[in-house]
Amino acid sequence: MKKVLNFFKKPFRTSPFTKVSVLLLLLSFLILLNNHYKIFKIDGQSMHDTLGDGDVVLVNKQFYDGELPRRGDVVVCLSGDEILIKRIIGTPGDTVEIIEGYIIVNGNLYEDEFGEYEVSFELLNDDGEPIRSWADGEPLYFLVNEAEVHLGSKEYWVIGDNRAVSWYGKIDENDILGKVYGL
């Protein structure tokens, strides 16, 4: 027992070789992390309840180097200059439309455990404030109708899980930056 206690009292002696080895290992880890993963902070409520405003996610930038994105994957993607986090609903070759707020993929109602609401947008007055129901005071929403969209060989249709407030639409395969890790 006394030898064990003495071991912890002695300062650790490290050779210059050990210090360099630890430094190289740390540097290799940081390079690997930077090349394969990126950290993003969620800004907004479009992925609520899955991800909330201010949540931090780790994105695997090379996940799709060996396989194609699949329906249900949560990805970080570009739309113009904006970086978005969305769920893939439509894959290459699919036909997607929205009827009275419901997403239809290849002629079938799309249902999953993530999207709680129909696709809609909140009605606002000229001052940008929500128009409320005179009966119960709740904000009024307009259910979306979108014409049928056919996805090309490298196109995906994405939307956030909070479908009442989320941007949705087509993105190109090259606009997918990576898959959100751990979902």
Accessible surface in RSA format (square Angstrom, percent):
REM  Atomic radii and reference values for relative SASA: ProtOr
REM  Chains: A
REM  Algorithm: Lee & Richards
REM  Probe-radius: 1.40
REM  Slices: 20
REM RES _ NUM      All-atoms   Total-Side   Main-Chain    Non-polar    All polar
REM                ABS   REL    ABS   REL    ABS   REL    ABS   REL    ABS   REL
RES MET A   1   179.10  92.8 134.65  89.1  44.46 105.8 114.78  97.6  64.32  85.2
RES LYS A   2   161.78  78.9 155.91  95.7   5.87  14.0 101.53  91.4  60.24  64.2
RES LYS A   3   178.39  87.0 170.54 104.6   7.85  18.7 115.26 103.7  63.13  67.2
RES VAL A   4    83.93  55.2  81.06  73.4   2.88   6.9  83.93  72.9   0.00   0.0
RES LEU A   5    94.12  52.4  93.04  66.6   1.08   2.7  93.05  65.4   1.06   2.9
RES ASN A   6    62.73  43.3  62.24  60.1   0.49   1.2  12.70  30.6  50.03  48.4
RES PHE A   7   114.93  57.5 110.01  68.1   4.92  12.8 112.77  68.4   2.16   6.2
RES PHE A   8   144.99  72.5 117.96  73.1  27.03  70.3 119.65  72.5  25.34  72.5
RES LYS A   9   163.47  79.7 132.23  81.1  31.24  74.4  87.15  78.4  76.32  81.3
RES LYS A  10   136.46  66.6 129.58  79.5   6.88  16.4  75.27  67.7  61.19  65.2
RES PRO A  11   103.04  75.1  86.48  78.8  16.56  60.2  97.26  80.3   5.78  35.9
RES PHE A  12   157.71  78.9 129.82  80.4  27.89  72.6 132.88  80.6  24.83  71.1
RES ARG A  13   218.86  91.9 183.73  93.7  35.13  83.6  75.04 102.6 143.82  87.2
RES THR A  14    68.22  48.5  43.54  44.1  24.67  58.8  39.90  53.6  28.32  42.8
RES SER A  15    53.33  45.1  43.69  58.3   9.64  22.2  43.10  91.8  10.23  14.3
RES PRO A  16   106.11  77.3 103.64  94.5   2.47   9.0 106.02  87.5   0.10   0.6
RES PHE A  17   160.88  80.5 153.68  95.2   7.21  18.8 158.79  96.3   2.09   6.0
RES THR A  18    56.21  40.0  54.49  55.2   1.72   4.1  35.69  47.9  20.52  31.0
RES LYS A  19   129.25  63.1 120.22  73.8   9.03  21.5  69.57  62.6  59.68  63.6
RES VAL A  20    81.55  53.7  80.66  73.0   0.89   2.1  81.45  70.8   0.10   0.3
RES SER A  21    44.12  37.3  36.41  48.6   7.71  17.8  32.16  68.5  11.96  16.8
RES VAL A  22    92.22  60.7  90.87  82.3   1.35   3.3  91.65  79.6   0.57   1.6
RES LEU A  23   114.87  64.0 112.75  80.7   2.12   5.3 114.81  80.6   0.05   0.1
RES LEU A  24   102.21  56.9 101.75  72.8   0.46   1.2 101.96  71.6   0.24   0.7
RES LEU A  25   130.38  72.6 126.50  90.5   3.88   9.7 129.59  91.0   0.79   2.1
RES LEU A  26    96.87  53.9  93.55  66.9   3.32   8.3  96.48  67.8   0.39   1.0
RES LEU A  27    92.73  51.6  91.52  65.5   1.21   3.0  92.54  65.0   0.19   0.5
RES SER A  28    65.04  55.0  56.48  75.4   8.56  19.7  32.22  68.6  32.82  46.0
RES PHE A  29   113.53  56.8 108.99  67.5   4.54  11.8 113.01  68.5   0.52   1.5
RES LEU A  30    90.02  50.1  86.18  61.7   3.84   9.7  86.49  60.7   3.53   9.5
RES ILE A  31    94.88  54.0  92.02  68.6   2.86   6.9  94.80  68.3   0.08   0.2
RES LEU A  32    96.37  53.7  93.20  66.7   3.17   8.0  96.15  67.5   0.22   0.6
RES LEU A  33    57.21  31.9  55.50  39.7   1.71   4.3  57.16  40.1   0.05   0.1
RES ASN A  34   102.79  70.9  97.41  94.1   5.39  13.0  20.57  49.5  82.22  79.5
RES ASN A  35    74.90  51.7  67.22  65.0   7.68  18.5  12.25  29.5  62.66  60.6
RES HIS A  36    56.31  30.8  56.31  39.1   0.00   0.0  30.96  31.9  25.35  29.5
RES TYR A  37    60.77  28.4  56.42  32.1   4.35  11.3  24.05  18.1  36.72  45.3
RES LYS A  38   103.63  50.6  98.07  60.2   5.56  13.2  46.85  42.2  56.79  60.5
RES ILE A  39   108.66  61.8  89.08  66.4  19.58  47.2  89.08  64.1  19.58  53.1
RES PHE A  40    24.37  12.2  21.13  13.1   3.24   8.4  24.37  14.8   0.00   0.0
RES LYS A  41   148.48  72.4 124.62  76.5  23.85  56.8  67.42  60.7  81.05  86.3
RES ILE A  42    10.86   6.2   8.22   6.1   2.65   6.4   8.94   6.4   1.92   5.2
RES ASP A  43   140.38  98.3 107.96 107.5  32.43  76.7  31.97  75.3 108.41 108.1
RES GLY A  44    29.43  36.3   0.00   N/A  29.43  36.3  29.19  80.1   0.25   0.6
RES GLN A  45    82.20  46.0  75.83  55.4   6.38  15.2  45.42  96.7  36.79  27.9
RES SER A  46    26.52  22.4  24.22  32.3   2.29   5.3  11.40  24.3  15.12  21.2
RES MET A  47     2.54   1.3   1.93   1.3   0.61   1.4   1.93   1.6   0.61   0.8
RES HIS A  48    86.15  47.1  81.05  56.3   5.10  13.1  56.30  58.0  29.86  34.7
RES ASP A  49    89.33  62.6  62.91  62.6  26.42  62.5  29.63  69.7  59.70  59.5
RES THR A  50    42.88  30.5  15.12  15.3  27.76  66.2  18.90  25.4  23.99  36.3
RES LEU A  51    13.21   7.4  12.31   8.8   0.90   2.3  13.15   9.2   0.06   0.2
RES GLY A  52    17.64  21.8   0.00   N/A  17.64  21.8  15.06  41.3   2.58   5.8
RES ASP A  53    84.11  58.9  58.21  57.9  25.89  61.2   6.39  15.1  77.71  77.5
RES GLY A  54    33.46  41.3   0.00   N/A  33.46  41.3  19.94  54.7  13.52  30.3
RES ASP A  55    61.54  43.1  55.77  55.5   5.77  13.6  13.77  32.4  47.77  47.6
RES VAL A  56    96.83  63.7  68.47  62.0  28.36  68.3  68.47  59.5  28.36  76.9
RES VAL A  57    12.92   8.5   7.49   6.8   5.43  13.1  12.92  11.2   0.00   0.0
RES LEU A  58    55.32  30.8  51.16  36.6   4.17  10.5  51.19  36.0   4.13  11.1
RES VAL A  59     0.19   0.1   0.19   0.2   0.00   0.0   0.19   0.2   0.00   0.0
RES ASN A  60    25.29  17.4  25.29  24.4   0.00   0.0   1.71   4.1  23.58  22.8
RES LYS A  61    77.42  37.8  58.81  36.1  18.61  44.3  29.76  26.8  47.67  50.8
RES GLN A  62    70.77  39.6  61.42  44.9   9.35  22.3  13.90  29.6  56.87  43.1
RES PHE A  63    62.23  31.1  49.83  30.9  12.41  32.3  54.87  33.3   7.37  21.1
RES TYR A  64    39.70  18.5  22.27  12.7  17.44  45.4  22.54  16.9  17.16  21.2
RES ASP A  65   115.24  80.7  76.35  76.0  38.89  92.0  35.17  82.8  80.07  79.9
RES GLY A  66    75.64  93.3   0.00   N/A  75.64  93.3  39.92 109.5  35.72  80.0
RES GLU A  67    75.25  43.2  63.16  47.8  12.09  28.8  33.82  65.4  41.43  33.8
RES LEU A  68   118.39  65.9 112.87  80.7   5.52  13.9 112.87  79.3   5.52  14.9
RES PRO A  69     8.73   6.4   3.07   2.8   5.66  20.6   3.07   2.5   5.66  35.2
RES ARG A  70   130.45  54.8 128.21  65.4   2.24   5.3  58.49  79.9  71.96  43.6
RES ARG A  71    97.62  41.0  75.24  38.4  22.39  53.3  31.06  42.5  66.56  40.3
RES GLY A  72    24.91  30.7   0.00   N/A  24.91  30.7  16.78  46.0   8.13  18.2
RES ASP A  73    12.08   8.5   8.77   8.7   3.30   7.8   3.30   7.8   8.78   8.8
RES VAL A  74     4.91   3.2   2.21   2.0   2.70   6.5   2.21   1.9   2.70   7.3
RES VAL A  75     0.00   0.0   0.00   0.0   0.00   0.0   0.00   0.0   0.00   0.0
RES VAL A  76     0.00   0.0   0.00   0.0   0.00   0.0   0.00   0.0   0.00   0.0
RES CYS A  77     0.00   0.0   0.00   0.0   0.00   0.0   0.00   0.0   0.00   0.0
RES LEU A  78    55.29  30.8  54.54  39.0   0.75   1.9  54.54  38.3   0.75   2.0
RES SER A  79    34.60  29.2  21.82  29.1  12.78  29.4   7.86  16.7  26.74  37.5
RES GLY A  80    71.99  88.8   0.00   N/A  71.99  88.8  43.80 120.2  28.20  63.1
RES ASP A  81   153.26 107.4 119.00 118.4  34.26  81.0  42.56 100.2 110.71 110.4
RES GLU A  82   107.48  61.7 101.35  76.7   6.13  14.6  34.06  65.9  73.42  59.9
RES ILE A  83    91.23  51.9  66.67  49.7  24.56  59.2  66.67  48.0  24.56  66.7
RES LEU A  84    20.21  11.3  16.33  11.7   3.88   9.8  20.21  14.2   0.00   0.0
RES ILE A  85    19.84  11.3  13.39  10.0   6.45  15.5  13.39   9.6   6.45  17.5
RES LYS A  86     5.32   2.6   5.32   3.3   0.00   0.0   0.47   0.4   4.85   5.2
RES ARG A  87     8.02   3.4   8.02   4.1   0.00   0.0   0.19   0.3   7.83   4.7
RES ILE A  88     0.00   0.0   0.00   0.0   0.00   0.0   0.00   0.0   0.00   0.0
RES ILE A  89     0.00   0.0   0.00   0.0   0.00   0.0   0.00   0.0   0.00   0.0
RES GLY A  90     0.00   0.0   0.00   N/A   0.00   0.0   0.00   0.0   0.00   0.0
RES THR A  91    24.58  17.5  24.58  24.9   0.00   0.0  12.77  17.2  11.81  17.9
RES PRO A  92    46.61  34.0  26.07  23.8  20.55  74.7  26.44  21.8  20.17 125.4
RES GLY A  93    47.00  58.0   0.00   N/A  47.00  58.0  28.87  79.2  18.13  40.6
RES ASP A  94    11.58   8.1  11.41  11.4   0.17   0.4   0.17   0.4  11.41  11.4
RES THR A  95    30.85  21.9  30.02  30.4   0.83   2.0  12.76  17.1  18.09  27.3
RES VAL A  96     1.27   0.8   0.61   0.6   0.66   1.6   0.65   0.6   0.62   1.7
RES GLU A  97    38.69  22.2  37.26  28.2   1.44   3.4   2.42   4.7  36.27  29.6
RES ILE A  98     1.95   1.1   0.78   0.6   1.17   2.8   0.78   0.6   1.17   3.2
RES ILE A  99    86.69  49.3  85.65  63.8   1.04   2.5  85.66  61.7   1.03   2.8
RES GLU A 100    93.02  53.4  93.01  70.4   0.01   0.0  40.63  78.6  52.40  42.8
RES GLY A 101     1.30   1.6   0.00   N/A   1.30   1.6   0.00   0.0   1.30   2.9
RES TYR A 102   104.44  48.8 102.94  58.6   1.49   3.9  70.92  53.3  33.52  41.3
RES ILE A 103     7.55   4.3   4.74   3.5   2.81   6.8   4.74   3.4   2.81   7.6
RES ILE A 104    24.85  14.1  24.52  18.3   0.33   0.8  24.52  17.7   0.33   0.9
RES VAL A 105    11.81   7.8   9.07   8.2   2.74   6.6   9.07   7.9   2.74   7.4
RES ASN A 106    74.85  51.6  50.56  48.9  24.29  58.5  29.33  70.6  45.52  44.0
RES GLY A 107    65.04  80.2   0.00   N/A  65.04  80.2  30.87  84.7  34.16  76.5
RES ASN A 108   101.77  70.2  98.19  94.9   3.57   8.6  27.32  65.8  74.45  72.0
RES LEU A 109    87.91  49.0  63.65  45.5  24.27  61.0  63.65  44.7  24.27  65.3
RES TYR A 110    35.61  16.6  22.03  12.5  13.57  35.3  19.30  14.5  16.31  20.1
RES GLU A 111   139.18  79.9 109.67  83.0  29.50  70.2  35.94  69.5 103.23  84.3
RES ASP A 112    37.19  26.0   8.68   8.6  28.51  67.4  18.82  44.3  18.37  18.3
RES GLU A 113   145.65  83.6 107.17  81.1  38.49  91.6  64.13 124.0  81.53  66.6
RES PHE A 114    68.41  34.2  58.61  36.3   9.80  25.5  62.48  37.9   5.93  17.0
RES GLY A 115    20.88  25.7   0.00   N/A  20.88  25.7   0.28   0.8  20.60  46.1
RES GLU A 116   104.12  59.8  66.83  50.6  37.29  88.8  39.16  75.7  64.96  53.0
RES TYR A 117   116.53  54.4 107.48  61.2   9.06  23.6  73.07  54.9  43.46  53.6
RES GLU A 118    61.65  35.4  56.00  42.4   5.65  13.5   9.15  17.7  52.50  42.9
RES VAL A 119     1.51   1.0   1.51   1.4   0.00   0.0   1.51   1.3   0.00   0.0
RES SER A 120    12.72  10.8   5.14   6.9   7.59  17.5   0.61   1.3  12.12  17.0
RES PHE A 121   103.26  51.7 102.12  63.3   1.14   3.0 103.26  62.6   0.00   0.0
RES GLU A 122    56.81  32.6  45.17  34.2  11.64  27.7   9.30  18.0  47.51  38.8
RES LEU A 123    59.77  33.3  58.28  41.7   1.49   3.8  59.77  42.0   0.00   0.0
RES LEU A 124    93.48  52.1  68.00  48.6  25.48  64.0  68.00  47.8  25.48  68.6
RES ASN A 125    60.62  41.8  46.86  45.3  13.76  33.1  28.15  67.7  32.47  31.4
RES ASP A 126   156.51 109.6 117.49 116.9  39.02  92.3  40.10  94.4 116.41 116.1
RES ASP A 127   119.80  83.9  86.15  85.8  33.64  79.6  21.23  50.0  98.56  98.3
RES GLY A 128    46.41  57.2   0.00   N/A  46.41  57.2  24.88  68.3  21.53  48.2
RES GLU A 129    99.51  57.1  98.45  74.5   1.06   2.5  32.27  62.4  67.24  54.9
RES PRO A 130    47.35  34.5  37.00  33.7  10.35  37.6  37.00  30.5  10.35  64.3
RES ILE A 131    70.13  39.9  65.99  49.2   4.15  10.0  70.13  50.5   0.00   0.0
RES ARG A 132   129.76  54.5 109.02  55.6  20.74  49.4  40.96  56.0  88.80  53.8
RES SER A 133    24.34  20.6  18.83  25.1   5.51  12.7   9.65  20.6  14.69  20.6
RES TRP A 134   244.53  98.1 209.88 101.6  34.65  81.4 189.94 101.3  54.59  88.6
RES ALA A 135    80.65  74.2  43.77  67.5  36.88  83.9  48.50  68.3  32.15  85.2
RES ASP A 136    98.00  68.6  66.35  66.0  31.64  74.8  39.92  94.0  58.07  57.9
RES GLY A 137    35.78  44.1   0.00   N/A  35.78  44.1  26.95  74.0   8.83  19.8
RES GLU A 138   104.62  60.1 104.41  79.0   0.21   0.5  32.80  63.4  71.82  58.6
RES PRO A 139    34.46  25.1  25.12  22.9   9.34  33.9  25.12  20.7   9.34  58.0
RES LEU A 140    69.03  38.4  68.11  48.7   0.92   2.3  69.03  48.5   0.00   0.0
RES TYR A 141    98.27  45.9  69.97  39.8  28.30  73.7  43.33  32.6  54.94  67.7
RES PHE A 142   103.69  51.9 101.32  62.8   2.38   6.2 103.69  62.9   0.00   0.0
RES LEU A 143    66.58  37.1  60.57  43.3   6.01  15.1  60.57  42.5   6.01  16.2
RES VAL A 144    12.26   8.1  11.20  10.1   1.06   2.6  12.26  10.6   0.00   0.0
RES ASN A 145    85.10  58.7  60.77  58.7  24.33  58.6  33.01  79.4  52.09  50.3
RES GLU A 146    73.55  42.2  66.93  50.6   6.63  15.8  10.02  19.4  63.53  51.9
RES ALA A 147    83.67  76.9  64.15  99.0  19.52  44.4  75.29 106.0   8.38  22.2
RES GLU A 148   114.40  65.7  88.72  67.1  25.68  61.1  20.11  38.9  94.29  77.0
RES VAL A 149    43.75  28.8  40.24  36.4   3.51   8.4  43.75  38.0   0.00   0.0
RES HIS A 150   118.81  64.9 101.78  70.7  17.03  43.6  75.41  77.7  43.40  50.5
RES LEU A 151     0.52   0.3   0.00   0.0   0.52   1.3   0.00   0.0   0.52   1.4
RES GLY A 152    28.57  35.2   0.00   N/A  28.57  35.2  28.07  77.0   0.50   1.1
RES SER A 153    97.92  82.7  71.20  95.0  26.72  61.5  50.85 108.3  47.07  65.9
RES LYS A 154   112.51  54.9 110.76  68.0   1.75   4.2  67.76  61.0  44.74  47.7
RES GLU A 155    45.05  25.9  45.05  34.1   0.00   0.0   9.82  19.0  35.23  28.8
RES TYR A 156     0.45   0.2   0.45   0.3   0.00   0.0   0.00   0.0   0.45   0.5
RES TRP A 157     9.06   3.6   9.06   4.4   0.00   0.0   1.39   0.7   7.67  12.4
RES VAL A 158     0.00   0.0   0.00   0.0   0.00   0.0   0.00   0.0   0.00   0.0
RES ILE A 159     0.00   0.0   0.00   0.0   0.00   0.0   0.00   0.0   0.00   0.0
RES GLY A 160     0.00   0.0   0.00   N/A   0.00   0.0   0.00   0.0   0.00   0.0
RES ASP A 161     0.75   0.5   0.00   0.0   0.75   1.8   0.00   0.0   0.75   0.8
RES ASN A 162    18.48  12.7  17.77  17.2   0.71   1.7   1.31   3.2  17.17  16.6
RES ARG A 163    12.21   5.1  11.85   6.0   0.36   0.8   1.82   2.5  10.39   6.3
RES ALA A 164    14.08  12.9  12.62  19.5   1.46   3.3  12.62  17.8   1.46   3.9
RES VAL A 165    85.39  56.2  51.81  46.9  33.58  80.9  61.67  53.6  23.72  64.3
RES SER A 166    11.36   9.6   0.00   0.0  11.36  26.2   0.97   2.1  10.39  14.6
RES TRP A 167   100.06  40.2  86.23  41.7  13.83  32.5  72.06  38.4  28.00  45.4
RES TYR A 168    52.48  24.5  40.55  23.1  11.93  31.1  30.62  23.0  21.86  26.9
RES GLY A 169    11.89  14.7   0.00   N/A  11.89  14.7  11.89  32.6   0.00   0.0
RES LYS A 170    96.39  47.0  72.19  44.3  24.20  57.6  38.22  34.4  58.17  62.0
RES ILE A 171     8.50   4.8   2.40   1.8   6.10  14.7   8.50   6.1   0.00   0.0
RES ASP A 172    53.83  37.7  50.71  50.5   3.12   7.4  22.68  53.4  31.15  31.1
RES GLU A 173    41.82  24.0  36.34  27.5   5.47  13.0  15.97  30.9  25.84  21.1
RES ASN A 174   123.14  84.9  96.63  93.4  26.51  63.8  30.98  74.6  92.16  89.1
RES ASP A 175    46.64  32.7  46.64  46.4   0.00   0.0   0.72   1.7  45.92  45.8
RES ILE A 176    22.79  13.0   3.69   2.7  19.10  46.0   3.69   2.7  19.10  51.8
RES LEU A 177    59.27  33.0  49.12  35.1  10.15  25.5  52.66  37.0   6.62  17.8
RES GLY A 178     2.30   2.8   0.00   N/A   2.30   2.8   2.30   6.3   0.00   0.0
RES LYS A 179    35.07  17.1  34.96  21.5   0.10   0.2  14.71  13.2  20.35  21.7
RES VAL A 180     1.57   1.0   0.00   0.0   1.56   3.8   0.00   0.0   1.56   4.2
RES TYR A 181   136.16  63.6 120.04  68.3  16.11  41.9  75.66  56.9  60.50  74.6
RES GLY A 182    70.99  87.5   0.00   N/A  70.99  87.5  34.19  93.8  36.81  82.4
RES LEU A 183   105.55  58.8  42.50  30.4  63.05 158.5  73.98  52.0  31.57  85.0
END  Absolute sums over single chains surface
CHAIN  1 A    12261.7       9923.3       2338.4       7363.9       4897.8
END  Absolute sums over all chains
TOTAL         12261.7       9923.3       2338.4       7363.9       4897.8
